[in-house]
Amino acid sequence: MTAIQDKKLLALAQAARDQSHWSRAIELYGKLAQESPQSAEYLHNLGLCYLGSGNSRHALEACKKAFDLNPRFWQSAIVMAKAYKELDQIAQAQQGFKAVLAIDPSNASARLGLADLALNYFGEPAEAIEWVKPLQDSEHAMDVKLTTMMAKLYDRPDWDHEQSAIDLSHDIGAFSKEYLRLPNLTLPPLLKRQAPPSGGTMRPRVGLLSPLFCASPVYFLTIAKWQTMAKHCDLVMLNRGHVDDWASAEFRRLSSDWMDVQHMSATDLAIAIHGANLDVLYDLGGWMDPVGLQALSVKPAHQMFKWVGGQSVTTGLESFDGWVGDQHHTPMSLQHLYSEPILHIKGGYASYTPPPYLPKPASKKLKTPCIFSNPAKVSRPFLQELAQMPGKKVFIHRQYRYPQVQERIAAALEGRVEFVIPKTHEEALQEVNRHATMIDTYPYSSGLTAREALSMGTQIQVLHVGNLFCERHTAFVD
């Protein structure tokens, strides 16, 4: 390959990378790396594109080669750490981010990576805030504010005051106005759909947007609705995730159109949704997918509703036609906490569809109470109240496998604790089924897990109910 050819190929590869056209970028960077196997730059970009495409193993391999060639290429170390996280090798991910910080204590990518681990794996919301505090530049302001807001949903000292919920909702609204808008995108008016020439009945086109079309709350709490709607509607699945399992297969079976939109920018996603000409769109991603929320800010469907999936707190957007709730989760008296009009579903905002492996209620249950939740929900005030309750507590979740999680909880409860670390969702349900009582966390309460426990005859002990949506999941059993 001549120098001119190499330069042209590199320009094409960079353009494909910048536009998130990952398959094309991988092909081009692969050719460049094959021609120049000692180029850390080509290998790094190949790994970066593999990570963007969801292929974490290949990303790790390519960037490890790049880092071996140039140990000062910290960007490759960041990609490696992110790949380790996606491969659920959390200790290696943490080590990778910290290695970058040892070289550059102000490195934003490493600090954001460690904040993500602190919040979503080790259950340390306060620590997540500390990791991002030094990042005050405008380039990272959005990430800092988002991390801080999400951390406060799980643990804040003034959570039990009504004003705290108002202040946090206000902060989210301000964040939404600043970052979740596409001011430079104007979509043409949506076309009114025409009835078939034959005069038959026109089936509504209903779009579902989510990164969790898999065995997740999105499946267990909404699938019954889609199974019913698929009989008289065309369901268009806008897939923003990478997991593919038995629940994904059911979503695919119900869909009339399956669109993989994982790698689209907010602008491209808005254009794609607009092009699908949807009568109704249900957002099932929420705060798990801020890019998705950005796309929805321009209202690319005729009607839009926020439902299960990242539905912890208002989106702060005015483009939604409704927030699907009920009298327990979103009483009308709390409308001031939402930018979306509150809608009530009689009988509950969602219905639980159990997995085929849900155990039958145990005939005899242990009196020792359990806590079945992500460590992030095990807040400082929750632990302080648990410490005042006599006896041992059993914590059930695969993320209690991390030593720092166990140390934090054991210290607060003075060792009166047992950790059960199930390998699968089925094993977790079996463990919960052994207990007569599950103590609900706060301020972020149990959602799907509470329904699972109740379906197996395990009672929920509710200590407190707050005002935000995520603080009221067990309001109906209070």
N, C-alpha and C positions, 0 to 999 in steps of 0.2 A: 504494500500500500504506500503510495507516495505521500509526501508531506501535505500536499494540497488536498488529496483525498481524505487524509486523516483529519485535517482541519474541518472539511465539510461534514464528515461523519460526526465529529465532536459537536458541531453546531446543531446538527439534527438531534443528537442524543440529548443535549442540554435543553433544547426546545421541548422535546417530548417529556423530559423530566419535569420542567417547570409547569407544563400543562397537565401533569399527573397522568399522562398516557403511559402507564407503567409497562405494559407488555412491549410496546415499541421501544421505550427507553432501555429496558433490559436487553432486548435484542441488539440494539446499537452499542451500548456500553459493553456488552458481552463480546462483540466483535473487536472493539478497541482494546479490551483487556487481553484478548487472545493474541492480538498483534503485538501488544506491549505488556507482557506479564509482570514486568517490574514497575509498572506505573501504579503507585498507591492511589493517585487521583481517580484513575479509571475504576479500580477495584472498589474504592470507597463509594463512588457514585452508583456502581452496580449494586452494592449492598444496600444503599439508600433506597434504590428503586425496588429491590426485592422486599424491603421492609414496608414500603408504601403499598405494595401489591398484596401484603399479607403473608408472604413467604419468609417467615422469620428465620428458619434454618439456613436457607441460602444467604440471607442477609448477614447472618453471623459468620458464615464461612468466608464470604467475600471481604467483609470488613476486618476480620481477623488477619487475613493475608495483607490487607492494606496497612493495618497497624503494625504488623511484623516488619514490613518494609520501611515504615516511617512512624516510630513510636511517639513522635511529636504531633502526629495528626489526631488531635483529640476528638475531632468530629467522628472519626471511625469508632473511637471508644464509646461515644454516646450512642451511636447506632447499635453497637454490640450490646450495651446495657439495655436498650429498649427491646432488642431482639430476645435477650434473656428473659425480660419481663413477660413478653408475649408467649414465651415457651414455658412460663410458670417456674422459671428458675430464679426466684426472687432474691436469694442470697447473692447470687452472681451479679444480678442487676444492681443491687445496692452497692456491692463492691466496685463495680464498674463506674458508677456515678461518683462514688467517693474518691476513686483513683484520679478522676478528672479534677475534682475539687482540690486534691492535694497539689496539683500543678497550678491550678488557677482557682483560688477560693471564691472568686466572683462569677464563675462560669454559670450563666443563666440556665443553659440546657441541663446541666447536672443538678442545679438546685431545684428546678422544676421537676426533674425526674425523681429526686429524693422526696419532694413534697407529695408527689403522686403515690409513692410507696408508703409514706407515713400515713396518708389519709385512707387509701383504699386497700392496704394490705396489713399494716401494723396497727391500725386503729388509733392513730395519734393525731387528731385534728389540730391540736395546739402546736405540735411539732411541725406540721405541714405549713402553718402560718409563719413560723419562725424561719423555715427554710427559704421562703420567698420574700421575706421582709426587705433584704438588701437590694432587691431588684426594683429600683425606682424609675428606671428609664422608660420612656414612652413605648419603646419597642416591645416590652414585656408587661406593660400595664394591664392589658386584658387578662393574661394568664395569672398575674398576681391577684387581681380583684376576684376572678372566678374561683381560684383556689381558696381565698379567704372567705368568700361567701359560702361555698360548699362546706368548708370546715365548720363554720358557725351553725350550719344546719344540724350537725352532729353533737356539738359541744360548745356551749357558751354559758358563762356564769349567770346571766340574767334571763335565762330562757323562760322562767316561770312568770315573768311579768308581761302583761298584754302589750305594753309599749315595745318590748323586745321584738315581738312578731311584726309589729307595725314598722319598726325601724329596719328590720331585715328585708321585709317586702319592699320597702321604699328603696333600699340599696339595690335590690335586684331589679327594680323598675328602672333606676338610673343607669345601671349596668346595661340593661337591655337596650335602652334608648341610645347609649353610646356605642355599643359594640354589635348588637344583634339586628342591625338594619343594613339594607343594601341600597344606599341613596343613589347610586349611579346606575341602577337597573330599573328600567320601566318596561313592563311587559304589556303587549297589546291586549285589548279586551278579550276575555275568554269567549269562544264561540258557543252559541247555543246549539246543543246537540239536536240533530234531526232524527225523526222517527224513520225506521226502515221503509224503503220504497214499497215493500209488500204490504205495509199497513200493520205489521205485527207490533207487539208490545216492545218498547225500548227498555232494555235493562239498564238500571243505573250503574255508572262506573264509580266504584268506591276504592280509593287509594289508602294503603296502610304504609306508613313510613317508620322504620325502626332498625336499630342495630341488633335487635334481640329476637329474630325469628328462629327461636331455638327453645330448649327446655329452660324457661325463665318465667318471671312473673307475666311477661307479655303473652306467653302461651297459656299458662295455667289460669289466668284471670280474664282472658278475652276469647279464647278459641271457641267457646260455645257460641258466642255471638257470630263469629265468622262462619261457623258451620251452618248456622241458620241463614245468614245473609247470602251465602254462596248459592242458595237455591233460587234466588230471584235477583241477584246482583252480580256484576262482573267485578271480582276483586283484583286489584292491581297492587302487587307487593313491591314496594320500593325498598330493597334490601341494603342496609348500611353496615351490615356485619359480616363476619368471616366464619362463624360457627355453623356447622352443618351436622345435624343429628336427627334423631327420630321425630322430634317436634318440628324441625325444619321441613321434614318430608310431608307432614300434614299441612303446613302452610303452603307448600308448593302444590299439593294436591288440590287445595281449595282455590288457588289463584287462576285467573284467566290470563294474566300477564305477570311475569316475574322479571323485575328490572334490577340488575346489580348496579348500584350507584354508590358503592363504598368510597370510591376515590374522587368523587366529584367535588369541586369547589362549591361554595354556597351559590354562586351565580349560575354555574352549570346545572346544579341540582334544581334550582328554581325554574330554569328554562325547561329542563326535562319534565318536571311535574306539570308545568304549564302545557307542554306539548302533549301530555297524556290526556288532557281535557277531562279532568275528573269532576264528577258532580259533587262528591264529598271526599274529604281527606281526613283521616284520623292520624294524629301524630302520636306515635308510640315510642318516642325516643326522648323527648324533653331535654332535661339537663344532662343526660348521658351523651347527647349529640348537639352541641352548640352550633355546629355548622348547619345541621338540619334546621334548627330554629332560625338561623339567619336566612336560609332559603325561604322559609315560611313567612318571613316578615313582609314579603311583597304579595302575599295571598295568591299563590299560583293555582289554586283550585277554587271552584265556585263557592263551596262551603268548607270550613275547617273546624275541627274539634280537637281539644287536648284530652287525651285519655291515658290509660295505664302506660308506664314506661317513663322513668325520669320525672314522674309526676309528684315531686316532693313539694314544690312551691310554684307560685305563678311564673309564667314565662316572661311577664312584663310586656308582651306583645299585644297590640290592639287588633291584629289581623284575624284572631280566632273568633268564631261565631259562638263558641261555648266551651266551658270546662265541665267535663262529665264527672259529677260527684253525687252526693246524697246528703240526707239530713244529718248524718253523723259526722262525715268527713268535712263537709262544707256547708254548714248551716248558713242560711241567707244573711244572718247577722255578721258573717265574716266576709261578705262580698268586698269590703274595702281592702282586703288583702290580695285581691286578684284583679288583673287587667282584663281577664276573660269573663264574660257573663256566666255565672254559675248555673248549671243545669242539674236537676235532681232526677236520679233513677230510682223509682220506687222499689224497695226491697234490697237496695244496696248498689253501689256504683259498679260493681263487678261480680261475676259469678265464678266460683272455684270449680275447675275441672281437674280432678286428681289424676296423677299418673297411674298407669296400670300396675305399678309396683307399690302403691300405697298400702301399708300394713293394716290389717284389721285391728280395731282397738284391743289392746292387751287386757286380759282378764284380771291380772293383778299388776298394779303399778307402784313404783317406788315413791316414797314420801319425800325423798330428797328433791328439791326443785331444780329445774334446769333452765339455762338461758341458751336459746337457739338463735344466734344472730351473728352477723359480721362484726368483727372487733371494733369497727368504727362507731357502732351504736352503743358500745359499752363506755359511756361518758363518765367523766369524773364525778358529777353529782349522783349518777346512777350507782357507781361503785361505792360512794360514801354512804348511800342509803342501804345498799346490800350489806355493808360492813356492820350496820346496826342490827341486822337480822341474824338470829342465832342459827348455827348449823352450817353444814357444808353446802356449796352450790356446785352444780355440774355445768360446765360450759361446752357446748356442742357446735363445732364448725371446723371445716378443714383449715381455716386460716389461723386457728389457735396453735398450729404447728410451729409458728415462729417463736423462738426463745424470748424476744423482747416483749411479745404480746403476753406470754405466760408470766413473765417476771412482773410486768405492770399490774396485772390483775391479782396475782398471788400476794404481792406486797400490800395492795389495798385491802385484801380480805384476810391478811395475816395467815396465809397458808391454808385457810379453810376452803379449798377449792380442788376440783378435779377437772381435767381437760380430756374430752373425748374428740378424737380427730378422725372423722369418717372419711373414707376414700371416695365415696360416691353419694349422690343425693339419696339413693335408696337406703344406704347405710345410715345416713343422717336421720331419716324418718324413722327407721327402726329404733334408733337410740332415743329419740324424743318420745316415741310410743311407750317406752319403759317408765316414763315419769308421769305422776298424777298432775303435776303443776309445772307450767312454764311461766317464768317471771318476765313481764314485758319491759323492754328497754325504754329509756327516755333521754333526751327529748325526741330523738328519732325512734319511732315505735315500730313494732313488728307488723309487716304487711302480709305477704304471702305466707310467711312462717307461722303466723297466728292462725290463719285458716287451715293450714296443714295440721297444726297441733289440735285444734278443735275437732277436725274431721276424724282424728284418732282417739278422741275422748280425753285428751289432755286439756285441762282447764288453764285459762290465762289469768294470771294475777297482775292486774293493772295498777301501777303505783301512781302515775300521773298522766293527764291528758292535756296537751297544749292547744294552740290555736292554728298553727300551720297544718297543711294537709298531711305532711309526713309525721306530724305529732299526734294524729287523731286516728291512726289505723285501727286501734283497739277501743275507740270511743264507744262502739256498739256493745262492748262487753263490760264497760266500766260500771 
